[in-house]
Amino acid sequence: MRAFRHVLCATFVAFFAASATGAEVSGVRLEDRISVGGRALVLNGAGVRAKLLLQLYVVALYLPQPTKDVRAVFATAPRRIQMNLLHTVPSSEIVDALLDTMADNSSAAELAAVKPQTNQLVALIKPFKQVKKGDIVTLDLRLNPSS
């Protein structure tokens, strides 16, 4: 599980271009502060994920406090990864973009270590068949799900 978190973080850290204080990325306005499980989070960074020439989505990372240290990202919770879709595409395109980014930012051993968790994530995304322009996908991590 630890390796999965590192691969997932590396995947999204590769996108981040904006710093905290809110941002507009490819026409998507991102809030500078949000709440997850009653805890305040701030925008740590954001960027665009493109495949070929198509910008697929804007991705944003929210943390309790801004950091550029990957280890610090995993040291605290809650956290949110938010994807704002820029085009209507088959869910397989989102899966391909995610897997390509993971492959670009991870070793074969790291990918193998998180294969079961990656398969679970893919299994959650594929049933949607299509994601539409304007859809927002959020992945929240809370250490205590009851909070």
Summary of the structure (lengths in Angstrom):
residues: 147
radius of gyration: 14.6
end to end distance: 21.4
largest distance: 41.7
contacts: 429
relative contact order: 0.20
helix: 35%
strand: 34%
